[in-house]
């Protein structure tokens, strides 16, 4: 096919294009030109085409049916093509994609919710379907409100050699052996060609169901064997060898995985040998067979878990440190838990202390959230802009706006918020009873929505400073959307935003000593904190923060360019992983190991 003139080639070689001719698309994709995306990184331009499926494994060569164009792009995160390539009389003509088509896709994407994803991890009978689906890098719901996963596309049959990470070859007869030990998520559906005979489709579905049942049974049997083996294994202390500390974590956590990493680094600095166990990517899930095998091989003296007891496979001598940071059902249901003598509880809040004691925990120590000083720090050489920022997820999706009971409760919460009232237990209980909702739902869902989302909306409506909002779902709020700058992965990018700003909103329903407060302060940014001191545990850091209770309070802080009496950086020095590990050692049986082992540098810091 003869290409367009040179000027057109230059203009369109660095764009994502929808080709109506498969040959034109392949020729363009095969060039492997690079383009610069909006974030400044290099990538291949996508060459979409309307035509038959092929076994061409180029990542940027993707089939898109023309009659399903809008729906296709509405349900993925692929770059929307800005150009249509049409072959006519031996020449490829490039036309702009109609603006209304692009806008329709963007509108749909702006309202996208993870739990509404149409994609699931799939076993494909047709390898060509699997190949085209894998190239789309679709996201799947992983039963977490903000964290999703990369769709895994399993296939039988043959494909050319490729490097597509989420395209995995497993023959039907190998399913049980493969998935018994694999850390990849199991397929949730089988995708078969429409022209396959109905009888064959039924047979394939039956084979898949039988395989999944066999996988479950094999896993249960192996887990039981490994649990007994781990429980019988004594963690012997050997003179001259370091203490071994296992720290399991989960990818499906917004904060906990980073806290676990920080604790691991702090123990390693003390000379401890650390096993930090977490999924390697967003296609994996915890397979407890793999975890227990690693646990047994490592044979830890100490386990540090965040938000989970999980003590059923420990030898009695294993020291178990549990740091409770979230209101999980394990401690909220008020049922007695099976505590061991070597289980040591730490929590971030009096509310969690109460939950734990209702579950039979005798002693609970306070340990607030902490920060990674290698990431969250102030840079005196960087010029700070006069702006105010917020980083965090909107709780908009936690609310059913068609539910009259929820709307009634929200109206009462907002009325109290607007007049600067107190959200103590009695107040929330009264609202829950009036609305015929549970206290737990009103407190953890609706109150958190009001305290999080309303101050951000106030900010966007009235700020006399530039405003930047980062996180998830803010694009769905019309008042906030204009100020929304997208999502940020926790860590360096969040710290960079705080180091660039003068002020940052810190908004929590019952806690002053939050992780967000420590991160903001450590970066030298002034924390503008929702004033819940009437219910929050001390210290309140009155001299280091600016507090607002109402919309007018927030407006006055910004209008007057207020500043706290003391630098917030000094506040952050109280929230370090080194200090937390010192506390864990001091308040647990870990301290006694210091006299039994060459603990390396694992000494309590001064």
C-alpha positions in Angstrom: 0.0 0.0 0.0 1.4 3.4 -1.0 1.7 5.7 2.0 0.6 9.3 2.3 3.0 12.2 1.6 6.1 12.8 3.8 4.4 15.5 5.9 1.5 13.2 6.8 4.0 10.4 7.7 5.9 12.7 10.0 2.7 14.0 11.7 1.1 10.5 12.2 4.1 8.3 12.9 4.0 9.5 16.5 0.2 9.0 17.1 -2.1 6.2 18.1 -4.1 5.4 15.0 -7.1 3.3 14.1 -6.6 1.7 10.7 -9.4 0.4 8.6 -6.9 -1.8 6.7 -5.0 -4.5 8.6 -2.0 -4.4 6.2 -1.5 -0.7 6.8 -1.8 -1.3 10.6 0.8 -4.0 10.5 3.3 -2.0 8.5 3.0 0.9 10.9 3.3 -1.4 14.0 6.3 -3.3 12.7 8.3 0.0 12.5 8.3 0.1 16.3 8.6 3.8 16.3 8.6 5.5 19.8 6.3 8.3 21.0 6.4 10.4 24.1 3.3 10.0 26.3 1.8 12.7 28.6 4.0 11.7 31.5 7.1 12.2 29.4 7.9 8.5 29.0 8.6 6.7 25.7 6.3 4.0 24.4 5.2 2.4 21.2 2.3 4.0 19.3 -0.8 1.7 19.2 -1.8 0.6 15.7 -5.5 -0.5 16.1 -7.2 -2.2 13.2 -10.6 -3.5 12.1 -10.0 -6.9 10.6 -9.4 -10.6 11.4 -7.5 -11.9 14.4 -3.9 -12.9 13.7 -1.0 -14.6 15.6 1.2 -11.4 15.3 2.6 -10.9 18.7 3.5 -7.2 18.4 2.3 -5.6 21.6 1.0 -2.5 19.8 -0.9 -4.3 17.1 -4.5 -4.7 18.4 -7.8 -5.7 16.7 -10.7 -3.4 17.4 -14.0 -4.1 15.7 -15.2 -0.8 14.1 -18.9 -1.5 15.1 -17.9 -1.8 18.7 -15.3 1.0 18.8 -16.8 3.2 21.6 -17.6 0.2 23.9 -14.2 -1.3 23.4 -12.3 1.8 24.5 -14.8 2.6 27.2 -13.8 -0.5 29.1 -10.0 -0.3 29.0 -7.2 2.1 29.6 -5.6 2.0 26.2 -4.7 5.3 24.5 -7.7 6.5 22.5 -6.6 6.9 18.8 -6.7 10.5 17.7 -6.5 9.5 14.0 -8.4 7.2 11.6 -6.3 5.8 8.7 -8.4 5.0 5.5 -6.9 3.4 2.4 -8.3 4.8 -0.9 -6.8 4.5 -4.4 -3.6 3.1 -3.1 -3.0 6.0 -0.6 -3.5 6.0 3.1 -5.5 9.1 4.2 -5.3 10.2 7.8 -8.4 11.9 9.3 -9.0 13.2 12.8 -11.1 11.0 15.0 -14.5 12.7 15.5 -14.3 14.8 18.7 -17.7 13.5 19.9 -16.5 9.9 19.7 -13.5 10.7 21.9 -15.6 12.7 24.3 -18.1 9.9 24.7 -15.3 7.5 25.6 -13.8 9.9 28.0 -17.2 10.5 29.7 -17.6 6.8 30.2 -14.1 6.4 31.6 -14.6 9.3 34.0 -17.4 7.4 35.7 -15.6 4.0 35.7 -15.6 2.1 38.9 -13.3 -0.9 39.5 -16.2 -3.1 40.7 -18.0 -2.5 37.4 -15.2 -4.0 35.2 -16.5 -6.3 32.5 -13.1 -8.1 32.4 -12.1 -11.1 34.4 -9.1 -13.5 34.4 -10.0 -15.9 31.5 -9.1 -19.2 30.0 -9.3 -18.9 26.2 -9.9 -22.0 24.0 -8.9 -19.9 21.0 -5.3 -18.6 21.4 -5.8 -15.8 19.0 -8.6 -14.3 21.2 -6.2 -14.7 24.2 -3.5 -12.9 22.4 -5.6 -9.9 21.4 -7.1 -9.7 24.9 -3.7 -9.8 26.6 -2.4 -6.9 24.4 -5.2 -4.7 25.8 -3.9 -5.1 29.3 -7.4 -4.9 30.7 -7.9 -4.3 34.4 -10.0 -6.8 36.6 -11.8 -6.3 39.9 -9.9 -7.9 42.8 -12.5 -7.3 45.5 -10.7 -4.2 46.7 -12.3 -0.7 46.4 -9.3 1.0 44.9 -6.7 -1.6 43.8 -7.4 -3.7 40.7 -5.3 -6.2 38.7 -3.9 -6.9 35.3 -6.1 -9.4 33.4 -4.5 -12.8 33.1 -5.2 -14.5 29.7 -4.6 -18.2 29.8 -4.7 -20.2 26.5 -4.4 -23.7 25.1 -2.9 -24.4 21.7 0.1 -22.7 20.0 1.3 -19.1 19.5 4.6 -17.7 18.3 7.2 -16.9 21.0 6.2 -13.7 22.8 7.1 -11.6 25.8 3.5 -10.6 26.8 3.6 -11.1 30.6 -0.2 -11.6 31.1 -0.5 -14.2 28.2 0.1 -17.6 29.8 0.1 -21.0 28.1 -1.6 -23.9 30.1 -3.1 -26.9 28.4 -6.4 -28.2 29.8 -4.8 -31.4 31.0 -2.2 -29.4 32.9 -4.5 -27.1 34.8 -4.5 -29.0 38.2 -0.7 -29.4 38.3 -0.1 -25.8 37.2 -2.5 -24.0 39.5 -1.9 -26.1 42.7 1.4 -24.3 43.1 1.0 -21.2 40.9 0.7 -17.7 42.5 -1.3 -16.4 39.5 -5.0 -15.8 40.0 -7.3 -18.6 38.9 -9.4 -18.1 35.7 -13.0 -17.0 36.5 -14.4 -17.9 33.1 -13.8 -19.9 29.9 -14.0 -18.0 26.6 -14.8 -20.2 23.6 -15.3 -19.3 19.9 -19.0 -18.8 18.9 -18.8 -21.5 16.2 -17.7 -24.2 18.6 -20.3 -27.0 18.9 -22.6 -26.7 22.0 -21.7 -30.2 23.1 -18.0 -29.4 23.0 -18.6 -26.2 24.9 -20.4 -28.1 27.7 -17.6 -30.6 27.9 -14.9 -27.9 28.2 -16.9 -26.1 30.9 -17.3 -29.4 32.8 -13.6 -30.1 32.5 -12.8 -26.7 33.8 -15.2 -27.0 36.8 -13.7 -30.4 37.7 -10.2 -29.0 37.4 -11.0 -26.1 39.7 -12.5 -28.4 42.3 -9.5 -30.7 42.2 -7.2 -27.7 42.6 -9.1 -26.6 45.7 -8.9 -30.0 47.3 -5.2 -30.5 46.6 -4.4 -27.0 48.0 -6.4 -27.7 51.2 -4.6 -31.0 51.7 -1.2 -29.5 51.1 -1.9 -26.5 53.3 -2.9 -28.7 56.2 0.3 -30.8 55.9 2.5 -27.6 55.7 0.7 -26.0 58.6 1.5 -29.0 60.9 5.1 -29.0 59.7 5.5 -25.3 60.4 3.9 -25.5 63.8 6.3 -28.3 64.8 9.4 -26.5 63.7 11.2 -24.8 66.6 13.0 -21.5 65.7 16.3 -22.3 67.4 18.5 -19.3 68.4 22.1 -20.0 67.2 24.9 -18.0 68.7 26.6 -15.8 66.1 23.6 -15.9 63.7 21.1 -13.0 63.2 17.5 -13.1 64.4 15.2 -14.1 61.5 12.0 -12.0 61.0 9.2 -12.8 58.6 7.0 -9.9 57.4 4.1 -11.1 55.2 2.2 -8.4 53.3 -0.5 -8.0 50.6 -0.6 -6.1 47.3 -4.3 -5.4 47.9 -3.6 -2.8 50.5 -3.3 1.0 50.0 -1.0 1.6 53.0 -0.2 -1.6 54.8 2.3 -3.0 52.2 4.4 0.1 52.4 4.3 0.0 56.2 5.4 -3.6 56.1 8.3 -2.7 53.8 9.3 0.1 56.2 9.3 -2.2 59.2 11.4 -4.7 57.2 14.0 -2.1 56.3 14.2 -0.9 59.9 14.8 -4.5 61.2 17.4 -5.1 58.4 19.3 -1.9 59.6 19.6 -3.6 62.9 21.3 -6.6 61.4 18.3 -8.9 61.3 17.6 -11.3 58.5 14.2 -10.5 57.0 11.8 -12.4 54.8 9.5 -9.8 53.2 6.7 -11.8 51.4 4.4 -10.1 49.0 2.9 -10.7 45.5 5.5 -10.0 42.8 3.0 -8.2 40.4 -0.7 -7.4 39.8 -1.5 -10.8 38.4 -0.6 -12.8 41.5 -2.5 -13.6 44.7 -1.4 -15.2 47.9 -1.0 -19.0 47.4 -0.5 -20.2 50.9 1.3 -23.3 49.7 4.0 -21.1 48.4 4.0 -18.9 51.4 4.2 -21.8 53.9 7.0 -23.4 52.0 9.0 -20.1 52.2 8.0 -19.8 55.9 9.3 -23.3 56.7 12.5 -22.8 54.8 13.1 -19.5 56.6 12.1 -20.7 60.1 11.6 -17.2 61.6 12.1 -16.3 65.3 9.6 -13.4 64.8 6.6 -12.7 62.6 5.4 -9.1 62.1 1.9 -8.9 60.6 -0.2 -5.8 60.0 -3.9 -6.1 60.5 -4.0 -9.9 60.9 -3.5 -12.4 63.7 -2.8 -15.5 61.5 -1.1 -17.5 64.3 -2.4 -21.0 63.6 0.8 -22.2 62.0 3.4 -20.9 64.5 5.5 -22.8 66.9 4.8 -21.7 70.5 8.3 -20.0 70.6 7.6 -17.8 67.5 7.1 -14.2 68.6 4.2 -12.7 66.9 3.9 -8.9 66.6 0.6 -7.6 65.2 0.2 -3.9 64.3 -3.5 -3.1 64.0 -4.0 -0.1 61.6 -7.5 -0.6 60.1 -11.0 -1.6 61.3 -11.0 -5.1 59.8 -13.8 -7.6 60.5 -11.4 -10.0 62.4 -11.5 -7.6 65.4 -14.7 -5.7 64.8 -17.0 -8.8 65.2 -16.4 -8.9 69.0 -15.7 -12.7 68.9 -12.9 -14.1 71.1 -9.8 -14.9 69.1 -7.2 -17.6 69.9 -4.4 -15.6 71.5 -1.0 -17.1 72.2 1.4 -16.1 75.0 3.8 -14.8 72.4 1.2 -12.7 70.5 1.9 -8.9 71.1 -0.6 -6.4 70.0 0.0 -2.8 68.9 -2.6 -0.4 67.6 -2.8 3.1 66.1 -6.0 4.2 67.9 -8.1 3.8 71.1 -10.9 2.6 68.9 -8.9 -0.5 67.8 -7.8 -1.0 71.5 -11.5 -1.4 72.3 -12.1 -3.8 69.5 -9.1 -5.9 70.5 -10.1 -6.1 74.2 -13.6 -7.2 73.1 -11.8 -10.1 71.2 -9.9 -11.2 74.3 -6.6 -9.4 73.9 -5.2 -8.6 77.4 -2.6 -5.9 76.6 -2.5 -3.5 73.7 0.3 -1.0 73.1 0.0 2.3 71.2 2.0 2.5 68.0 1.0 5.3 65.7 1.5 5.3 61.9 5.0 6.1 60.8 6.8 7.2 57.6 9.8 6.2 55.5 12.4 9.0 56.0 14.2 8.0 52.8 11.1 9.0 50.9 9.3 11.6 52.9 11.7 14.5 53.7 12.0 18.2 53.1 14.3 19.6 50.4 15.5 23.1 51.2 17.0 23.4 47.7 13.5 23.1 46.1 11.3 26.1 45.7 7.9 25.6 47.3 4.9 26.8 45.3 2.1 28.8 46.9 -0.6 26.2 46.5 -2.6 23.7 48.5 -2.9 20.0 47.7 -4.8 16.9 48.8 -3.7 13.3 48.1 -6.2 10.5 48.8 -9.1 8.6 47.5 -12.6 10.1 47.4 -15.2 8.1 49.4 -17.9 8.9 46.9 -18.1 5.3 45.8 -18.9 4.2 49.4 -22.3 6.0 49.2 -25.5 4.9 47.5 -27.0 8.2 46.5 -30.3 6.5 45.6 -30.7 5.2 49.2 -33.0 7.5 51.3 -31.6 6.2 54.6 -28.1 7.0 53.6 -29.1 10.4 52.3 -30.9 11.1 55.5 -27.8 10.2 57.6 -25.5 12.2 55.3 -27.7 15.3 55.6 -27.5 15.1 59.4 -23.7 14.6 59.3 -23.2 17.5 57.0 -25.4 19.8 59.2 -23.1 19.0 62.1 -20.0 19.5 60.0 -21.2 22.9 58.7 -21.7 24.2 62.2 -18.5 22.8 63.6 -20.1 20.2 65.8 -18.5 17.1 67.5 -18.8 13.6 66.0 -18.5 11.7 69.2 -19.9 8.2 69.7 -23.2 9.4 71.0 -23.8 11.7 68.1 -23.1 9.0 65.5 -25.2 6.5 67.3 -28.1 8.9 67.3 -27.8 9.5 63.6 -27.6 5.8 62.9 -30.7 5.1 64.9 -32.7 7.8 63.2 -31.7 6.6 59.8 -32.2 2.9 60.6 -28.6 2.1 59.7 -25.9 0.4 61.7 -23.5 2.5 63.8 -20.5 0.8 62.0 -21.8 1.7 58.5 -22.6 5.3 59.5 -19.2 5.7 61.2 -16.8 4.0 58.8 -18.6 4.8 55.5 -20.8 7.8 55.7 -18.9 9.9 58.3 -15.6 9.2 56.5 -17.2 10.3 53.2 -18.4 13.6 54.8 -15.1 14.3 56.6 -13.0 13.4 53.5 -15.0 14.7 50.5 -16.7 17.9 51.9 -13.5 19.8 52.9 -12.0 19.0 49.5 -15.1 20.4 47.8 -14.9 23.5 50.1 -11.3 23.9 49.0 -12.1 23.7 45.3 -15.0 26.2 45.7 -13.3 28.9 47.7 -9.5 28.7 47.6 -7.6 31.8 46.7 -4.5 29.6 46.1 -4.0 27.1 43.3 -5.5 23.8 44.2 -4.3 20.3 43.1 -6.3 17.1 44.0 -4.7 13.7 43.6 -6.2 10.2 44.1 -9.0 8.2 42.8 -12.7 8.9 41.8 -12.4 12.7 42.2 -13.1 13.1 38.5 -16.7 11.9 39.3 -17.3 15.0 41.5 -18.2 18.0 39.3 -17.0 20.4 41.9 -13.6 18.8 42.1 -13.0 17.5 38.6 -11.4 20.7 37.3 -8.7 20.5 40.0 -8.2 16.7 39.7 -4.6 15.8 38.6 -5.0 12.0 38.6 -3.7 9.1 40.7 -0.4 8.9 42.4 1.4 5.7 43.5 2.2 5.9 47.2 5.8 6.8 47.8 8.1 9.1 45.9 5.4 10.7 43.7 3.3 11.6 46.8 6.3 13.0 48.5 7.2 15.1 45.5 3.7 16.7 45.6 4.1 17.5 49.3 7.5 19.0 48.7 6.2 21.2 46.0 3.3 22.7 48.0 2.9 25.2 50.9 -0.2 23.5 52.3 -1.8 20.1 52.3 -5.3 19.1 53.6 -5.2 16.3 56.3 -8.8 15.2 57.0 -9.7 12.3 59.4 -12.8 11.6 61.3 -11.3 10.7 64.7 -7.5 10.8 64.5 -4.9 13.5 64.5 -1.9 11.2 64.5 -2.5 9.8 61.0 0.0 8.6 58.4 -1.0 11.5 56.1 -0.1 14.0 58.8 3.3 12.5 59.3 4.0 12.4 55.6 2.9 16.0 54.9 4.9 17.3 57.9 8.1 15.4 57.0 8.1 17.0 53.6 8.0 20.5 55.1 4.4 21.1 53.9 2.1 22.8 56.4 -0.7 20.4 57.5 -4.1 21.9 57.3 -5.9 19.5 59.6 -9.6 18.8 60.1 -10.1 19.6 63.8 -11.2 16.4 65.5 -9.3 17.2 68.7 -12.6 16.9 70.6 -12.5 13.1 70.0 -8.9 12.4 69.1 -6.2 11.0 71.3 -3.3 13.3 72.2 -0.7 14.5 71.2 -2.5 17.0 69.0 0.6 18.9 67.8 -1.3 22.2 68.2 1.8 24.3 67.5 2.8 22.4 64.3 -0.5 22.3 62.4 -3.3 24.6 61.3 -6.8 23.4 62.2 -10.1 24.0 60.6 -13.5 22.9 61.8 -15.8 24.7 59.3 -15.8 26.0 55.8 -15.0 29.5 57.0 -12.1 28.2 59.1 -10.5 26.7 56.0 -11.2 29.8 53.9 -9.6 32.0 56.6 -6.5 29.9 56.8 -5.9 30.1 53.0 -6.9 33.8 52.6 -4.6 34.9 55.5 -1.8 32.6 54.4 -1.6 31.4 58.0 1.4 29.6 59.4 1.8 27.4 62.5 3.9 28.5 65.5 6.5 25.8 64.8 7.9 24.0 61.8 6.0 20.8 61.0 9.3 19.0 60.2 10.0 18.7 63.9 6.6 16.9 64.3 7.6 14.2 61.8 10.6 13.1 63.8 8.2 11.3 66.2 6.9 9.1 63.4 9.8 6.9 62.1 10.1 3.2 61.5 13.3 3.1 63.6 11.3 4.4 66.6 8.5 1.9 65.9 10.9 -1.1 65.8 12.4 0.1 69.0 8.9 0.1 70.5 8.2 -3.4 69.2 11.4 -4.7 70.7 10.9 -3.0 74.1 7.3 -4.1 74.5 7.5 -7.7 73.3 9.5 -10.9 74.0 11.9 -9.7 71.3 13.8 -7.9 74.0 14.7 -11.2 75.7 16.3 -12.5 72.5 18.9 -9.7 72.7 20.7 -11.7 75.4 20.5 -15.0 73.7 21.7 -14.2 70.2 24.2 -12.3 68.2 21.5 -9.9 67.2 23.8 -8.1 64.8 23.2 -4.4 65.1 19.7 -5.2 66.3 19.9 -3.1 69.4 17.4 -0.6 70.8 18.3 2.8 69.5 19.0 5.6 72.0 
